[in-house]
């Protein structure tokens, strides 16, 4: 039951991350293509009739889209690592607290509760 919940939570976060990456890719490609076409318009002095401007715009759009997607993937990866680290920290803290309480109870059984100054 718990593993199924963890698996569903994992898959949900993965799908969310993939959605953010794809959104960044599409927005980056659109922005890169528009910027390159506008730059070609101003550099060429009118609507670019040369195919080179359109090919350069496509290449720039792909490069900006790729860079945006990789950046989004890295950000989501860092968020995932931070989430896992905090969960591991919480589990480790609970395990250590349990271990310390067990050792404390063992020492109390051997030395008695007076070692704490309680009489």
N, C-alpha and C positions, 0 to 999 in steps of 0.2 A: 504494500500500500504506500509506504513512504517512498520507495524507489520509483514507483509509478508517478507520484506527485513530483519528485525531483526531475524525472525524465520529461514530464509535460512542461514543467517550468523551464527546463533547459531548451526544449524545442521551441517554446514560445519566445524566449529571448533570442534564439538563433534566427527565427523568422523575422523578428523585429529588427535585428541587426542587418539582415539581408535586405529588408525593405528600406532601411536608411541608406545602405550602400547603393542600392539601385536608384533611389531618389537623388542621391548626390551625383551619380553617374549621369543621369538624364539632365539634371539642372546644369551640371558642368558642361556637358556637350552643347546644350542649347546656348548657354552664355558664351562659351568659346566660339561657337559658330557665328553667333550674332556679332560678337566683338570683331572677329576676323573679317566678316563681310562689310561691316561699317568702316573698318580701317581700310579695306580695299576700295570702298566707295570714295573715301576722302583722299586716299593716295592717288587713285586713278583719275580723279576729277569727275566722276559720274558713275553710273552703274557699271561695274566691271564687266566688260565684254570678253575679257580673256579668261580662258579656262583655268589658268594657273591660280588666279585669285580664289576660285571656288575649290580647287584641289587643296590649296593652302588652308582655306577655311575649314575644310573637312579634317585635315590633319591636325589643325589647332584645336578643333572641337574634340577630336578623339583624345588628344594629349591632356586637355583641361578636364575632360570627363574622367579619364583614367586617374589623374592626380586627385580629383575630388573623391572618387570612389576609394582609392587607397587611403586617403586621409580619414574618411569616414570609417573604414575598416580598422585602422589603427586606433582611432578614438574609441570605437566599440570594444576593441580588444583590451584596451587599458581599463575601460569601465568593467569589463568582465573579470579581469585580474583583481581589481580593487574589490569587487563584490565577493569573489572567492576568498581573498585574503581576510576580509572582515568575517566571513562565515567560519573560516578555519580558526581565526583568532578567538571567536566566541566558543567554538567547540573545544579548543585547547584550554581556554580559561576555565570552562566548566569541568574538564577532565582534571586539570591541576587542582581546582578547588575541592573536587571530590577526593583526590589523592591526599591533599593536605589534611582534609577533615578525617580521613581514615587513619593517617599517621598520628594526628592529634589525639584521636580516640584511643589508639594503641598506647601512646605515651601516657595518657591519663590512666589507662588500665594498669600500667606498670608502676608509674610514679605516684599516681593519685592526683586528684584535681587541685591539691594544695600548691602545686608548682606554679600556678597562675596567680598566687597570692590570695585566692579565695579560701576562706576558712569557715 
